[in-house]
Amino acid sequence: MLHIFFTATVFGVYDSPLWTLALEEQLYALYQPFLWFRRRLGVSRTILLVAGLSITWQTWAGSIPTTGHSSINLLLYQAPARWLEWCLGAWAAEAYFGGIKLPAWSHKPGVAAITLILGCAYSLLWGIGFFILLNRAMQLERTQGYPKNWAADQLARIGLWSYSLYLLHTPLMNLGLGVLIFLHLNRSAMANLVFLPTLALMGSWVFFYLVERHFLNLQRRSDSLSPAQEIK
């Protein structure tokens, strides 16, 4: 996971999502200081502290000019820059299991819409917006139950193998683009919009079926879920 510290490999080797995998390892290491502050300051003050640290880090990192031939600022891809989003996820998880109560604004779709729009200018607000949407979805699940419709079922099925999709969508789409270039179809909008996503979805499902599913204990997971949480 050391590739995140080097400009040439920060986005992985032929697979750009791998930078988030390395980032995840850094954020796991930051769980101990998060929990230390959580016990001494409480969760709300800890979130404010982490927000201040992330904003300060991003502001400082953004003020440093890049050097050499690369325009990538490595500091913006390290854990302190994204620590706030990680801690918001921990806050949402604790609230979901009844450990704490979230403030009213954290369930408001209108607040989420505003933060997502402003997030186009400042990326940390994207994390806050999706934190709110996640809380809203969990609130609806508790009050109305798991949605029973075709779209929800299909999204849940994709969610089951979404990790394979996360790992492989970039190399699969790059492979597909090579095929389109060979067939002189790469300028076709329809070919790009249909063929590339389809290849990524189908290829990821095949990888899940042949590899990933053998490492999952789906029966034990199913036994631990309430009826409203089960994926049919």
C-alpha positions in Angstrom: 0.0 0.0 0.0 3.0 2.3 -0.3 2.1 3.3 -3.9 0.0 6.2 -2.5 3.2 8.0 -1.4 4.6 8.3 -5.0 3.4 10.4 -7.8 3.9 7.7 -10.5 1.8 5.1 -8.6 -0.6 7.1 -6.4 -3.5 5.9 -8.5 -2.3 2.3 -8.6 -0.8 0.5 -11.6 -3.3 0.4 -14.4 -6.1 0.5 -11.8 -6.8 4.0 -10.4 -9.3 3.0 -7.6 -6.4 1.3 -5.8 -5.4 4.7 -4.3 -8.6 4.5 -2.1 -7.6 1.0 -0.9 -4.2 2.4 0.3 -6.0 5.4 1.8 -8.4 3.0 3.6 -5.4 1.4 5.4 -4.2 4.8 6.6 -7.7 5.6 7.9 -7.8 2.3 9.8 -4.6 3.4 11.5 -6.3 6.6 12.5 -9.1 4.8 14.3 -7.1 4.7 17.5 -6.7 8.5 17.8 -10.4 8.9 16.8 -11.5 6.6 19.6 -9.1 8.3 22.0 -10.7 11.7 21.3 -14.2 10.1 21.2 -13.8 8.9 24.8 -12.5 12.2 26.1 -14.4 14.8 24.1 -17.6 13.0 23.0 -18.5 12.3 19.5 -19.8 15.8 18.5 -16.6 17.6 19.6 -14.4 14.9 18.1 -16.2 15.4 14.7 -15.6 19.2 14.9 -12.0 18.6 15.8 -11.5 16.2 12.9 -13.3 18.6 10.5 -10.9 21.4 11.6 -7.9 19.1 11.0 -9.1 18.0 7.6 -9.9 21.6 6.5 -6.5 22.8 7.8 -4.6 20.0 6.0 -6.4 20.5 2.7 -5.9 24.3 2.9 -2.2 23.8 3.7 -1.7 21.1 1.1 -3.5 23.1 -1.5 -1.2 26.1 -0.9 1.9 24.1 -1.8 2.8 24.2 -5.5 3.4 20.9 -7.3 6.9 20.3 -8.5 8.4 18.5 -11.5 6.3 17.4 -14.5 3.3 16.2 -12.4 0.3 18.3 -11.4 -0.6 15.8 -8.7 -0.4 17.1 -5.1 0.2 13.9 -3.1 -0.7 15.6 0.2 -4.3 15.9 -0.9 -4.6 12.1 -1.3 -3.4 11.2 2.2 -5.6 10.3 5.1 -5.7 13.6 7.0 -7.3 15.2 3.9 -10.2 12.7 4.0 -10.3 11.9 7.7 -13.6 13.8 8.2 -15.5 11.6 5.8 -14.2 8.5 7.5 -15.2 9.7 10.9 -18.7 10.8 9.6 -19.1 7.1 8.6 -18.2 6.0 12.1 -20.7 8.5 13.5 -23.4 7.2 11.2 -22.7 3.6 12.1 -22.8 4.2 15.9 -26.1 6.0 15.5 -27.5 3.2 13.3 -26.9 0.7 16.1 -28.5 3.0 18.7 -25.3 4.1 20.5 -26.0 7.9 20.0 -28.6 10.2 18.5 -27.7 12.3 15.5 -28.6 16.0 15.1 -31.8 16.8 13.1 -29.9 18.3 10.2 -28.1 15.0 9.5 -31.3 13.5 8.1 -32.5 16.4 6.0 -32.5 15.9 2.2 -32.6 19.7 1.6 -29.4 20.1 3.6 -27.9 17.2 1.6 -28.8 18.9 -1.7 -27.1 22.2 -0.6 -23.9 20.5 0.6 -23.7 18.4 -2.6 -24.1 21.5 -4.8 -21.5 23.4 -2.8 -19.3 20.3 -2.9 -18.6 21.0 -6.5 -16.4 23.8 -5.3 -15.1 22.2 -2.0 -14.9 18.4 -2.0 -15.3 17.9 1.8 -18.9 19.0 1.5 -19.5 16.1 -0.8 -18.7 13.8 2.1 -21.1 15.6 4.4 -23.8 15.5 1.7 -23.6 11.8 1.3 -23.4 11.3 5.1 -26.8 13.0 5.3 -28.2 10.9 2.4 -27.0 7.7 4.1 -28.6 8.7 7.4 -31.8 9.5 5.6 -31.9 6.1 3.9 -31.3 4.3 7.2 -34.0 6.4 8.8 -36.5 5.4 6.1 -35.4 1.7 6.4 -36.2 1.8 10.1 -39.5 3.5 9.8 -40.8 2.0 6.5 -38.8 -1.2 6.2 -36.7 -2.3 3.3 -38.2 -1.2 0.0 -39.9 -3.9 -1.9 -39.6 -3.1 -5.6 -37.7 -4.2 -8.6 -35.2 -1.3 -8.6 -34.3 -1.8 -5.0 -33.8 -5.6 -5.5 -31.5 -5.1 -8.5 -29.4 -2.4 -6.7 -29.1 -4.8 -3.7 -27.9 -7.5 -5.9 -25.3 -5.2 -7.5 -24.3 -4.2 -3.9 -23.5 -7.8 -3.1 -20.7 -7.8 -5.7 -19.9 -4.1 -5.7 -16.5 -4.7 -4.2 -15.5 -6.6 -7.3 -17.0 -3.8 -9.4 -15.0 -1.2 -7.4 -11.7 -3.1 -8.0 -12.1 -4.0 -11.6 -14.3 -1.4 -13.4 -11.3 0.8 -14.5 -9.2 -2.0 -16.1 -12.3 -3.5 -17.7 -13.4 -0.2 -19.2 -9.8 0.4 -20.4 -9.9 -3.0 -22.0 -13.2 -2.2 -23.6 -11.9 1.1 -24.9 -9.1 -0.7 -26.5 -11.6 -3.0 -28.3 -13.6 0.0 -29.5 -10.5 1.7 -30.8 -9.5 -1.5 -32.7 -13.0 -1.6 -34.2 -12.9 2.2 -34.9 -16.0 2.7 -32.7 -14.4 4.8 -30.0 -16.0 8.0 -31.3 -19.5 6.5 -31.0 -21.2 7.9 -28.0 -23.6 5.0 -27.9 -20.8 2.4 -27.9 -19.1 4.2 -25.0 -22.2 4.7 -23.0 -23.5 1.1 -23.5 -20.6 -1.2 -24.1 -18.1 0.1 -21.5 -20.5 0.0 -18.5 -21.9 -3.3 -19.6 -18.5 -4.8 -19.8 -17.5 -3.5 -16.4 -20.7 -4.9 -14.8 -20.5 -8.3 -16.5 -16.8 -8.7 -16.0 -17.0 -7.8 -12.3 -19.9 -10.2 -11.7 -17.9 -13.0 -13.3 -14.9 -12.2 -11.0 -17.3 -12.2 -8.0 -18.8 -15.5 -9.0 -15.5 -17.2 -9.7 -13.4 -15.7 -6.9 -14.9 -13.3 -4.3 -18.0 -15.3 -3.3 -15.9 -18.2 -2.1 -14.5 -16.0 0.6 -17.9 -14.8 1.9 -19.9 -16.5 4.6 -23.3 -15.4 3.3 -25.3 -17.7 5.5 -23.8 -16.4 8.7 -24.4 -12.8 7.4 -28.0 -13.6 6.6 -28.6 -15.1 10.0 -27.4 -11.9 11.7 -29.8 -9.7 9.7 -33.3 -8.7 10.7 -36.0 -9.5 8.1 -36.1 -5.8 7.0 -32.4 -5.9 6.3 -32.2 -9.2 4.4 -31.5 -9.0 0.7 -33.8 -11.3 -1.2 
